[in-house]
Each structure stands twice: as C-alpha cells, then as structure tokens.
Amino acid sequence: MKTPNRSSVVLISILAVALLVGQGISFLLSPGAWLAFIQRVPDILSMIAFWGPIIAIIASLCVWATLRLLGFNSLEEIRSESVEQNNPAPAIIFVGTLLASILFLMLVIRP
C-alpha cells in the first residue's frame, strides 16, 4: 500500500482544521440555525443519493451522443486525438458537454 506523502497529509490537515473552525464559528454565531441545518443533513444526503445517479446517467447519455455525432467511438480516441495529435478540441468538447448537461439538469430537476 502506498503511503501518503507529507504534502497531502498537510493539505488534508489544513482542510480538516478549516472545516472544524468554520463549524465552530457558525455554531457560536447562531446555535439555533446550526442545529437546524444539522437536522436537515440526512434529507440533503437522501436527495443527493436519489438524484445523483439520475443526473449521472442523463449527463452520460448527452456526452455519449455528442461524441458520437463528432465521430468518436470511445474515450480512448479522444485521448489519442488530444494527447498524441496535440489537438485539445475533443477534450474541450467532452468536458464542455459534460458541464453543460449537468448544469442544465440542475436547472431542470428541482428536488
């Protein structure tokens, strides 16, 4: 098993401290609001568990359709075109389509 290097441990530690300090400040400023939010966390996680796979499937179909229309049959062809032939356009289209479909679904699907 690969051991984490020092910089990743430091980064994780900084993020954990920032999270704890932020939660502490939030609780001190408004304990009632903080408790109300904590009580809603299970509902939020449930919505993510419900809508996440649906959004992933629809976004994947949008990306697949776009890439097929552009003449690519696999992600390997996009990688080959982008890296080996030094043409970033297919990768940009792939990422752009993915982001656009997810943003569109965020507007359309209102849980």
C-alpha positions as CSV (number, residue, x, y, z in Angstrom):
1,M,0.0,0.0,0.0
2,K,1.3,3.4,-0.9
3,T,1.9,5.8,2.0
4,P,0.7,9.4,1.6
5,N,3.4,12.0,1.2
6,R,3.9,14.8,3.6
7,S,2.2,17.5,1.4
8,S,-1.0,15.6,1.1
9,V,-1.1,15.0,4.8
10,V,-0.6,18.7,5.4
11,L,-3.3,19.6,2.9
12,I,-5.8,17.2,4.5
13,S,-4.9,18.6,7.9
14,I,-5.4,22.2,6.8
15,L,-8.8,21.4,5.2
16,A,-9.9,19.5,8.4
17,V,-8.9,22.4,10.6
18,A,-10.7,24.9,8.3
19,L,-13.8,22.7,8.4
20,L,-13.8,22.5,12.2
21,V,-13.1,26.2,12.7
22,G,-15.8,27.1,10.3
23,Q,-18.3,24.9,12.0
24,G,-17.3,26.3,15.4
25,I,-17.7,29.9,14.3
26,S,-21.1,29.1,12.7
27,F,-22.2,27.4,15.9
28,L,-21.1,30.3,18.1
29,L,-22.8,32.9,15.9
30,S,-26.1,31.1,15.7
31,P,-26.5,27.8,17.5
32,G,-30.2,27.5,16.5
33,A,-29.5,27.9,12.8
34,W,-26.6,25.5,13.0
35,L,-28.7,22.8,14.8
36,A,-31.5,23.3,12.2
37,F,-29.0,22.7,9.4
38,I,-27.5,19.7,11.1
39,Q,-31.0,18.2,11.4
40,R,-31.5,18.7,7.6
41,V,-28.3,16.9,6.6
42,P,-30.0,13.4,6.3
43,D,-32.6,14.9,4.0
44,I,-29.9,16.6,1.9
45,L,-27.8,13.3,1.7
46,S,-31.0,11.5,0.7
47,M,-31.7,13.9,-2.2
48,I,-28.1,13.5,-3.4
49,A,-28.4,9.7,-3.2
50,F,-31.6,9.9,-5.2
51,W,-30.8,12.5,-7.9
52,G,-27.0,11.8,-8.2
53,P,-27.3,8.6,-10.3
54,I,-30.2,10.0,-12.4
55,I,-28.1,13.1,-13.3
56,A,-25.0,10.9,-14.0
57,I,-27.0,8.7,-16.4
58,I,-28.6,11.6,-18.3
59,A,-25.3,13.5,-18.5
60,S,-23.5,10.4,-19.7
61,L,-26.1,10.0,-22.5
62,C,-25.7,13.6,-23.5
63,V,-21.9,13.3,-23.6
64,W,-22.1,10.0,-25.5
65,A,-24.5,11.4,-28.1
66,T,-22.3,14.5,-28.7
67,L,-19.2,12.4,-29.1
68,R,-20.9,10.0,-31.5
69,L,-22.1,13.0,-33.6
70,L,-18.5,14.2,-33.7
71,G,-17.3,10.8,-34.9
72,F,-15.6,9.5,-31.8
73,N,-16.4,5.9,-30.7
74,S,-14.5,5.9,-27.3
75,L,-12.7,7.9,-24.7
76,E,-9.5,6.4,-25.9
77,E,-10.0,8.0,-29.3
78,I,-10.5,11.4,-27.6
79,R,-7.4,10.8,-25.5
80,S,-5.4,9.9,-28.6
81,E,-6.6,12.9,-30.5
82,S,-6.0,15.3,-27.6
83,V,-2.6,13.9,-26.4
84,E,-0.8,12.2,-29.3
85,Q,-2.0,14.5,-32.0
86,N,-1.9,17.6,-29.8
87,N,-5.4,18.7,-30.6
88,P,-7.3,19.8,-27.4
89,A,-10.6,20.4,-29.1
90,P,-12.1,16.9,-28.5
91,A,-11.2,17.1,-24.8
92,I,-12.6,20.6,-24.5
93,I,-15.9,19.5,-26.2
94,F,-16.1,16.4,-23.9
95,V,-15.7,18.5,-20.7
96,G,-17.9,21.3,-22.0
97,T,-20.7,18.9,-22.9
98,L,-20.4,17.2,-19.5
99,L,-20.6,20.5,-17.6
100,A,-23.4,21.9,-19.8
101,S,-25.5,18.8,-19.3
102,I,-25.0,18.8,-15.6
103,L,-25.8,22.5,-15.3
104,F,-28.9,22.0,-17.5
105,L,-30.1,19.2,-15.3
106,M,-29.5,21.3,-12.2
107,L,-31.9,23.8,-13.6
108,V,-34.5,21.3,-14.8
109,I,-34.5,18.9,-11.8
110,R,-35.8,20.7,-8.8
111,P,-35.9,18.3,-5.8
